[in-house]
Amino acid sequence: MSQESGISTFRDSNGLWNNHDIMEVASPFGWQKNPELVLEFYNQRRKQLNEVHPNAAHHDLAKLEKYFEVHIITQNVDDLHERAGSTKVLHLHGELFKVRSQKNENLVYDWKKDLSIGDLAEDGAQLRPDIVWFGESVPNIMIASEITEQADIFVIIGTGMQVYPAAGLIHALKTDVPIYYIDPKPHPIGTANPLEIIGEKATFGVAKLVRKLIKNIESK
Ligand SMILES: NC(=O)c1ccc[n+]([C@@H]2O[C@H](COP(=O)([O-])OP(=O)(O)OC[C@H]3O[C@@H](n4cnc5c(N)ncnc54)[C@H](O)[C@@H]3O)[C@@H](O)[C@H]2O)c1
C-alpha cells in the first residue's frame, strides 16, 4: 500500500538496514543487545513518515466508505490510511507514531519526534517503539479475525503472504466470500474461496477494483 508513497516494503530491503540484519533492529533480542541502534532505526523511519503522503490507493479506499463498511487491517506501521481519511484502521504490527513503556504495553503515548535513551514512561520505564517485533505476539489478531469472519468481500493488497498470523486471516472467511488479491507479483494463495488476482501495483489495482465494486452495487 505504501510503496508508491516512497516507503519500501520489508523484503525489498533484503532483510538488511545499513548492513544490519533486520533482526538486530526489530526484535526483543536486538533491543536488549543495542537499544541505541534500535531507536536510531525507528527515529529514521519516523522522520521518513513525516515526509511522505498517502497515495491514490489510500485515498480510493477511504472514498469507498461512502458505499461500503470498510475495515482496513494492516501490517503497515505508517498512518497513511488514517491521513487519507479511512476511519476504521486496525494495525496488526503497531504504529510508528506511538511509543510505550517497555514494562507495560498498556502505557502508550503519541510520539512524532525522535525517541532517545532516557525518555521514560509514567511508570519510570524506558520508552520503546510501539511496534510488534519479530518473536512478539500480535495482540490485535483476535479482533482482525472477528472482522474477517463478518466480511462479505475480502481484499488483499501488497503482501508476500509469508508472515503469520496475518497471512492466515483468509481462513477465518466464510467460504463463499470473494477474495481480490492486488499485487504486481502475486504469491500463491491456498484457498477454496472465489479468488480474483489483480496483478497490478496498489494505485492502479485499487482504482480498478473500486470502480468494479461501485458499479456492482449501483446496478443492483
Ligand atoms: N511482515 C512484517 O512483520 C511487517 C511488519 C511491519 C510492516 N510490514 C509491511 O507490511 C507489508 C506487507 O508485509 P509482507 O511481510 O507481506 O512484505 P513483503 O515484502 O513480503 O511483501 C511485499 C509485497 O508487496 C508487493 N508490492 C510491492 N510494491 C507494490 C505496490 N506498489 N503495490 C502493491 N503491491 C506491491 C510485492 O510484490 C510483495 O508481494 C509490507 O509493506 C511490509 O513492509 C510488514
The ligand as an ORCA input file, in Angstrom:
! r2SCAN-3c Opt
* xyz 0 1
  N       5.947     -8.711      7.983
  C       6.132     -7.857      8.977
  O       6.486     -8.199     10.103
  C       5.839     -6.405      8.734
  C       5.962     -5.513      9.763
  C       5.670     -4.171      9.529
  C       5.300     -3.774      8.275
  N       5.179     -4.658      7.261
  C       4.800     -4.185      5.932
  O       3.586     -4.784      5.510
  C       3.623     -5.043      4.103
  C       3.380     -6.498      3.843
  O       4.314     -7.272      4.593
  P       4.985     -8.558      3.962
  O       5.723     -9.247      5.044
  O       3.966     -9.323      3.208
  O       6.024     -7.858      2.953
  P       6.777     -8.473      1.717
  O       7.956     -7.583      1.486
  O       6.955     -9.945      1.833
  O       5.749     -8.311      0.508
  C       5.513     -7.094     -0.075
  C       4.600     -7.360     -1.260
  O       4.222     -6.103     -1.780
  C       4.208     -6.207     -3.190
  N       4.338     -4.856     -3.722
  C       5.453     -4.126     -3.966
  N       5.126     -2.933     -4.475
  C       3.773     -2.888     -4.545
  C       2.838     -1.914     -4.951
  N       3.225     -0.712     -5.405
  N       1.522     -2.223     -4.890
  C       1.099     -3.423     -4.427
  N       1.936     -4.394     -4.005
  C       3.258     -4.109     -4.068
  C       5.341     -7.134     -3.544
  O       5.127     -7.714     -4.823
  C       5.246     -8.162     -2.406
  O       4.412     -9.251     -2.760
  C       4.998     -4.585      3.630
  O       4.907     -3.286      3.092
  C       5.834     -4.559      4.880
  O       6.887     -3.615      4.829
  C       5.453     -5.982      7.467
*
